[in-house]
């Protein structure tokens, strides 16, 4: 947590602390090591530190089209959360459009009872790059 963050004028004096407590009580955001960096009316800035162990270089359904040898970059990702998952989920991915440069996929995420908990629509730009890189940290 950044010690320099202060609540901006116009915000409740205790809002910053309440939001910090909420942030750190969220299992997902605590796991991501998020910290509140700036807070103003209608604006908030969170820092999510780069962690190599959570970078994503896999989209299995896309990889089936080129033997996993071509790189790709996600160009668009929309997630519709339909209901809360309360256990294990299965992600059923399929490519709905195969292009020379762009592939479009969808993912249906279902729970153990077969109820759909989320639906994802995503686009990938095919590249010739590999995934053997370490991104430069940008402050």
C-alpha positions in Angstrom: 0.0 0.0 0.0 1.3 3.4 -0.8 1.6 5.7 2.2 1.4 8.8 0.0 -2.3 8.3 -1.0 -4.6 10.9 0.5 -8.3 11.4 0.0 -9.0 14.3 -2.3 -11.2 17.2 -1.2 -14.9 16.4 -1.6 -14.5 12.8 -0.4 -15.5 11.5 3.0 -12.5 11.6 5.4 -12.7 7.9 6.1 -13.4 6.7 2.5 -9.8 6.0 1.7 -9.4 3.7 4.7 -12.7 2.0 4.0 -11.7 1.3 0.4 -8.3 0.0 1.5 -10.0 -2.5 3.8 -12.4 -3.5 1.0 -9.5 -3.9 -1.4 -7.5 -6.1 1.0 -10.5 -8.2 2.0 -11.1 -9.2 -1.7 -9.4 -12.5 -2.2 -8.8 -11.8 -6.0 -7.4 -8.3 -5.5 -5.3 -9.4 -2.5 -3.9 -12.3 -4.6 -3.1 -9.8 -7.4 -1.3 -7.6 -4.8 -3.3 -4.5 -5.8 -2.7 -1.3 -4.0 -4.7 1.9 -4.0 -2.5 4.7 -5.5 -4.9 7.6 -6.1 -8.4 8.5 -5.1 -10.4 11.5 -6.3 -14.1 12.1 -7.0 -15.1 9.8 -9.9 -11.5 8.4 -10.2 -9.4 5.8 -8.6 -6.0 4.3 -9.6 -4.9 0.9 -8.5 -1.4 -0.5 -9.0 -1.2 -4.1 -10.1 2.4 -5.1 -9.9 3.8 -7.2 -12.8 4.2 -10.8 -11.8 5.5 -13.3 -14.3 3.7 -16.2 -12.8 0.3 -14.7 -13.8 1.1 -13.6 -17.3 -0.9 -15.3 -20.0 0.6 -16.7 -23.1 -1.9 -19.4 -23.8 -5.1 -19.6 -25.7 -5.5 -23.3 -26.3 -8.3 -23.1 -28.9 -6.4 -20.6 -31.0 -3.2 -22.7 -30.8 -5.0 -25.7 -32.4 -5.0 -23.8 -35.7 -1.2 -23.4 -36.1 0.2 -26.3 -34.1 0.9 -23.9 -31.2 3.8 -22.4 -33.1 2.5 -18.9 -33.9 2.3 -16.1 -31.4 -0.8 -14.1 -30.8 -2.0 -11.1 -28.8 -5.4 -10.5 -27.3 -6.8 -7.5 -29.1 -10.3 -7.5 -27.4 -11.8 -9.3 -24.5 -15.4 -8.9 -23.2 -16.6 -10.9 -20.2 -20.2 -11.2 -19.2 -20.6 -12.5 -15.7 -24.0 -14.2 -15.5 -24.0 -15.7 -12.0 -21.7 -16.3 -9.1 -19.6 -19.5 -9.3 -19.6 -21.4 -6.0 -17.2 -24.2 -7.0 -15.1 -25.6 -9.8 -15.9 -24.3 -13.3 -15.1 -25.5 -16.8 -14.2 -23.2 -19.6 -15.3 -24.5 -23.0 -13.5 -22.5 -25.7 -14.0 -22.5 -29.4 -12.9 -20.4 -32.3 -15.9 -18.8 -34.2 -13.9 -17.1 -36.9 -10.5 -18.1 -38.3 -8.8 -15.4 -40.2 -5.3 -14.9 -41.6 -4.6 -12.1 -39.1 -7.5 -12.1 -36.6 -9.2 -15.0 -34.9 -12.4 -14.6 -32.8 -13.2 -17.0 -30.0 -15.8 -17.5 -27.4 -15.7 -19.2 -24.0 -18.6 -20.6 -22.1 -17.8 -21.0 -18.4 -20.1 -23.4 -16.6 -20.3 -24.8 -13.1 -20.7 -28.4 -12.0 -24.4 -28.3 -12.5 -23.9 -27.1 -16.1 -25.2 -23.5 -15.3 -23.4 -20.9 -17.4 -21.6 -18.5 -15.0 -19.9 -16.4 -17.6 -19.5 -15.9 -21.3 -16.4 -14.5 -23.0 -15.9 -13.1 -26.5 -12.3 -12.4 -27.5 -10.3 -11.5 -30.6 -6.6 -12.4 -31.2 -4.2 -10.9 -33.6 -1.8 -13.5 -35.0 1.8 -12.6 -34.8 5.1 -14.2 -35.6 6.5 -13.5 -32.2 7.3 -16.1 -29.6 6.3 -16.0 -25.9 9.9 -16.2 -24.6 10.1 -12.6 -23.3 10.1 -10.7 -20.2 8.2 -7.4 -20.6 9.9 -4.2 -19.6 8.4 -2.7 -16.5 6.8 0.6 -17.0 6.6 2.8 -14.0 
